[in-house]
Amino acid sequence: MSTGHRPIVDGGELTGPVVDGGGPSNRVGGAGDAPVTLPIDESSTAGGADVRSGGRPRVRPCGDTALLVELDGVEGVLALYEALAADPPPGVTDLLPAARTLLVRFDRPARREAIISAVTRARPSGSRRAAGGEIVIPVVYQGADLADVAALTGLSPREVIDTHTRATWTVAFSGFAPGFGYLIGGDPRLHVPRRTESRVRVPAGAVALAAGYTAVYPRESPGGWQIIGRTELAVWNLAADPPALLRPGMRVRFVEAAPGEGRHG
């Protein structure tokens, strides 16, 4: 079963609706078109489940072989994702988390009701597991926006670096571009807005902050996050299996590196 390797595009860096972004997938089963939520009236809501801070899941059919589970926030999505990934219901082939939804794909329409029942009965554990272990990312903290982040937070640049490296982050979901992981779990003092003007080019390996997340840009692209550093560690590699280094549920620690230090992870 694939668990979140296919990127979910969250409206191009935290704006707009959550959609299935296409691209490479390690899911079980054949290829198919991106799912479209059907215009139906029925939905299923868990009777008494409170998925951490994500509230009660709302389950809606999404085509013949998928369900879109809606929650109130990313913590709830990650909690439900981890519970289902640890004990997947029979027939589930793919779990794709996003900021407020979890797409559950399965192998045939006849399983739909059983999987709805399994999803609404799921009870995430109180502690977050580290799916796939922990990744260590060395960062040279000389980002173009480091001084601006310090001004926005009231911290010194040194305190921004220390606060960023002190946290244990968790990959919540992927989006915007293949291999772009949205990491949560940082100090609330690092919650900063996007830049007022996006850059046309952000280099691969840029480490950035925005809206309570941190991320590593997997390749050169436009971007509007606040860049605080850069890593030489490749987080997207088509020759690797899976190509995305940062996958939902994984824990990540950032360590300060001197310019020119080798990559590791």
VMD Tcl script that draws the C-alpha trace (Angstrom):
set ca {
  {0.00 0.00 0.00}
  {1.26 3.44 -0.84}
  {1.20 6.02 1.93}
  {1.43 9.54 0.75}
  {4.19 9.37 -1.87}
  {2.01 10.98 -4.53}
  {2.10 14.75 -4.05}
  {-0.97 16.60 -2.90}
  {-1.11 20.14 -4.22}
  {-2.53 22.49 -1.62}
  {-3.38 25.33 -3.92}
  {0.26 26.22 -4.67}
  {1.77 27.02 -1.29}
  {-1.09 27.27 1.17}
  {-3.82 28.93 -0.85}
  {-6.91 27.58 -2.53}
  {-8.56 24.16 -2.49}
  {-6.83 20.88 -1.86}
  {-6.64 18.77 -5.00}
  {-4.82 15.68 -6.20}
  {-1.69 17.03 -7.79}
  {-0.84 14.07 -10.04}
  {2.74 13.07 -10.64}
  {4.66 9.96 -9.56}
  {2.95 7.44 -7.30}
  {3.98 4.23 -5.60}
  {0.38 3.21 -5.01}
  {-0.76 -0.37 -5.48}
  {-2.94 -1.01 -8.53}
  {-3.29 0.56 -11.95}
  {-3.07 4.17 -12.95}
  {-6.19 6.29 -13.06}
  {-7.41 9.79 -13.51}
  {-7.31 12.25 -10.64}
  {-10.40 11.74 -8.52}
  {-13.29 14.17 -8.63}
  {-15.71 14.41 -5.73}
  {-19.16 13.39 -6.95}
  {-22.13 15.75 -6.50}
  {-23.92 13.63 -3.92}
  {-25.87 14.42 -0.80}
  {-24.86 11.68 1.58}
  {-21.87 11.87 3.87}
  {-20.82 9.87 6.90}
  {-19.65 11.46 10.14}
  {-18.09 9.47 12.94}
  {-20.52 9.19 15.77}
  {-18.25 10.02 18.68}
  {-14.71 10.12 17.37}
  {-12.56 13.09 18.18}
  {-9.42 12.69 16.09}
  {-7.02 14.67 18.29}
  {-7.45 18.31 17.40}
  {-8.89 17.42 13.99}
  {-12.48 17.00 15.15}
  {-14.90 14.40 13.83}
  {-14.05 13.02 10.38}
  {-16.57 13.62 7.59}
  {-16.39 10.95 4.92}
  {-17.52 11.55 1.34}
  {-17.35 9.21 -1.67}
  {-14.83 10.35 -4.26}
  {-15.48 8.36 -7.40}
  {-16.08 4.60 -7.20}
  {-12.90 3.57 -5.41}
  {-11.93 6.43 -3.10}
  {-13.15 8.31 -0.05}
  {-12.34 11.88 0.90}
  {-12.13 12.23 4.67}
  {-12.49 15.83 5.82}
  {-11.14 17.00 9.18}
  {-10.76 20.36 10.88}
  {-6.98 20.61 10.76}
  {-3.65 19.10 9.86}
  {-3.08 17.48 13.28}
  {-6.25 15.46 12.89}
  {-5.35 14.45 9.35}
  {-1.91 13.25 10.43}
  {-3.33 11.36 13.40}
  {-5.88 9.54 11.22}
  {-3.30 8.92 8.51}
  {-0.92 7.31 11.01}
  {-3.68 5.14 12.48}
  {-4.78 3.84 9.07}
  {-1.21 3.41 7.82}
  {-0.36 1.33 10.90}
  {-3.42 -0.93 10.45}
  {-4.86 -0.43 6.92}
  {-8.35 -1.79 6.28}
  {-8.47 -4.65 3.74}
  {-8.44 -3.37 0.18}
  {-6.93 0.07 0.91}
  {-4.26 0.82 -1.70}
  {-3.33 4.44 -1.06}
  {-3.49 7.08 1.67}
  {-2.90 10.68 0.58}
  {-2.97 13.33 3.33}
  {-3.37 17.06 2.73}
  {-3.93 20.07 4.99}
  {-7.51 19.23 5.96}
  {-8.32 16.03 4.07}
  {-7.20 12.43 3.74}
  {-7.88 10.64 0.45}
  {-8.35 6.90 0.95}
  {-8.16 4.79 -2.20}
  {-9.24 1.16 -2.37}
  {-9.25 -1.62 -4.91}
  {-12.94 -2.14 -5.72}
  {-16.28 -0.39 -5.16}
  {-17.72 -3.24 -3.10}
  {-15.38 -2.38 -0.24}
  {-16.67 1.18 0.18}
  {-19.04 0.67 3.13}
  {-16.55 -1.48 5.05}
  {-13.83 1.13 4.61}
  {-16.16 3.96 5.64}
  {-16.86 2.00 8.80}
  {-13.15 1.39 9.42}
  {-12.31 5.06 8.91}
  {-15.00 6.34 11.25}
  {-14.05 3.77 13.92}
  {-10.33 4.56 13.77}
  {-8.85 5.64 17.09}
  {-5.48 7.33 16.66}
  {-3.03 6.83 19.49}
  {-2.17 9.69 21.78}
  {1.51 9.67 20.79}
  {2.90 10.39 17.37}
  {4.92 7.56 15.90}
  {7.89 8.15 13.62}
  {6.88 6.49 10.35}
  {10.09 5.48 8.62}
  {12.37 6.79 11.34}
  {14.01 10.17 11.67}
  {15.77 12.24 9.02}
  {18.55 14.66 9.95}
  {18.95 17.61 7.58}
  {22.10 19.77 7.76}
  {21.38 23.43 7.04}
  {23.59 26.43 6.42}
  {21.54 29.17 8.04}
  {22.37 32.08 5.75}
  {18.97 32.49 4.13}
  {17.94 35.71 2.45}
  {14.98 36.14 4.82}
  {16.66 35.19 8.10}
  {16.86 38.80 9.28}
  {13.24 39.42 8.27}
  {12.10 36.33 10.19}
  {13.99 37.58 13.22}
  {12.25 40.95 12.94}
  {8.83 39.33 12.51}
  {9.27 37.03 15.52}
  {11.10 39.40 17.85}
  {13.96 36.92 18.06}
  {17.56 37.47 17.07}
  {18.83 35.58 14.00}
  {20.77 33.33 16.38}
  {17.59 32.58 18.33}
  {15.70 31.80 15.12}
  {18.35 29.22 14.21}
  {18.37 27.71 17.70}
  {14.57 27.52 17.78}
  {14.40 25.89 14.35}
  {17.03 23.27 15.20}
  {15.66 22.55 18.67}
  {12.31 21.27 17.38}
  {11.48 17.78 16.21}
  {9.37 18.32 13.11}
  {6.93 15.88 11.49}
  {6.05 15.64 7.81}
  {2.29 16.23 7.66}
  {1.73 15.97 3.91}
  {3.29 16.71 0.54}
  {2.25 19.37 -1.93}
  {3.02 22.32 -4.20}
  {5.71 20.29 -6.03}
  {6.87 16.65 -5.98}
  {8.88 16.09 -2.83}
  {7.78 19.32 -1.12}
  {6.92 18.21 2.41}
  {4.94 20.40 4.80}
  {6.48 19.94 8.26}
  {4.70 20.75 11.51}
  {5.68 20.74 15.17}
  {7.83 23.83 15.46}
  {7.85 26.50 18.13}
  {4.82 28.81 17.71}
  {7.20 31.76 17.73}
  {8.32 30.69 14.25}
  {4.83 31.16 12.79}
  {5.50 33.81 10.15}
  {3.51 34.80 7.06}
  {4.53 34.27 3.48}
  {6.51 37.03 1.81}
  {4.42 39.86 0.42}
  {6.02 39.20 -2.97}
  {6.96 35.74 -4.18}
  {10.33 35.08 -5.73}
  {10.53 33.97 -9.35}
  {13.30 31.52 -8.45}
  {13.95 29.77 -5.16}
  {16.96 27.41 -5.31}
  {16.70 23.69 -4.67}
  {17.46 22.94 -1.04}
  {16.17 26.23 0.33}
  {14.86 25.79 3.88}
  {11.93 28.06 4.59}
  {9.08 28.98 6.93}
  {5.47 30.04 6.33}
  {2.16 29.82 8.16}
  {3.39 27.49 10.89}
  {5.15 25.07 8.52}
  {8.75 24.56 7.53}
  {9.83 23.00 4.26}
  {12.75 22.22 1.97}
  {12.31 23.24 -1.66}
  {13.00 20.04 -3.66}
  {14.01 21.83 -6.86}
  {14.35 25.33 -8.24}
  {10.91 26.91 -8.50}
  {8.95 30.07 -7.77}
  {8.09 30.48 -4.10}
  {6.85 32.85 -1.46}
  {8.09 31.32 1.80}
  {10.62 32.98 4.12}
  {14.03 31.45 3.36}
  {16.23 30.98 6.42}
  {18.86 28.56 5.09}
  {19.86 25.97 2.55}
  {20.74 22.27 2.57}
  {22.68 20.17 0.09}
  {20.64 17.10 0.99}
  {18.44 16.06 -1.95}
  {14.83 15.64 -0.86}
  {13.56 14.61 -4.32}
  {15.43 12.04 -6.43}
  {13.76 10.17 -9.27}
  {16.45 7.49 -9.09}
  {15.49 6.66 -5.49}
  {12.62 4.42 -4.37}
  {10.57 6.22 -3.22}
  {11.80 9.44 -4.84}
  {10.58 11.64 -1.98}
  {12.88 11.67 1.03}
  {10.29 13.40 3.26}
  {7.08 11.38 3.53}
  {4.04 11.80 5.79}
  {4.62 10.71 9.37}
  {8.42 10.94 9.23}
  {10.23 12.95 11.88}
  {12.81 15.51 10.86}
  {15.54 17.32 12.76}
  {17.50 20.22 11.34}
  {21.13 20.67 12.41}
  {23.29 23.69 11.75}
  {26.11 23.11 9.28}
  {29.04 25.24 8.22}
  {29.26 26.31 4.58}
  {30.80 23.53 2.49}
  {30.05 20.71 4.93}
  {29.04 17.43 3.34}
  {25.48 16.21 3.13}
  {24.07 13.53 5.38}
  {20.68 12.25 6.51}
}
mol new
graphics top color blue
foreach p $ca { graphics top sphere $p radius 0.5 }
foreach p [lrange $ca 0 end-1] q [lrange $ca 1 end] { graphics top cylinder $p $q radius 0.2 }
display resetview
